[in-house]
């Protein structure tokens, strides 16, 4: 007896499968398999999870052997010289027809792309802004009120004091916040505790702390079940006071954190201000911090 053909698969099942294959395959491979797959790939349900590649243009990739180069080069071949980051984001978002629930932005993402997402993606639950999109982070307060259903948010560097109050005001469902590699001072901690006291998952790894700022978070965010402050500086990972305050948190990670004598809080403030001024000077777009960050695992369990 002849076996069933893939093109005869129930449409709802096919759409469910295709929604999991990733943006590159869904855009550049699936539509060309057969007519039924092409029709299924046009369904908005396939485009609810929009995980953009780190780079849209091959010229933005410095490493010749980068695993991100293949997708970028395929996009360049398909769209020729007409490809821009904003145009590509708009093109993909339009496929979702307002149904996108997860978005991870590409690097060098322009502000108008975030504005378009804010207006066209009201069902958004998870947003990864990206750590190099400094200007995007700066304008999130302008659009955060559009995302009433937001549950998880990953921010880049700085501007936390401006962003956190707006998140607390408009995103009542937010339980997960990631803001790695930031410099956390007492005013940042105060804004976090005041704005998001019901936060359950908090990732601040790789950052710098005033010890008092971490103490404020431990004392103020009483519903935390997961706190990641690994590889930070400003406190020691065996600090008895911190470990005691964190003892109620089921998952508390602080391995590798330490006090660096030559890096005092005043020095952290100077470094933050210098970096903000530098980003402003170059209009944010080309800002790159010279550290080996790994942001690829945010959605690995989704």
Secondary structure, 3 states (H helix, E strand, C coil): CCCCCHHHCCHHHHHHHHCCCCHHHHHHCHHHCCHHHHHHHCCHHHHCEEECCCCCCHHHCCCCCCCCHHHHHHHHHHHHHHCCHHHHHHHHHHHHCCCCCEEECCCCCCHHHHHHHHHHCCCCCEEECCCCCHHHHHHHHHHHHHCCCCCEEECCCCCHHHHHHHHHHHCCCCCEEECCCCEECHHHHHHHHHHCCCCCEEECCCCEECHHHHHHHHHHCCCCCEEECCCCECCCCCCHHHHHHCCCCCEEECCCCECCCCCCHHHHHHHHHHHHHHHHHCCCCCCCCCCCCCCCCCCCCC
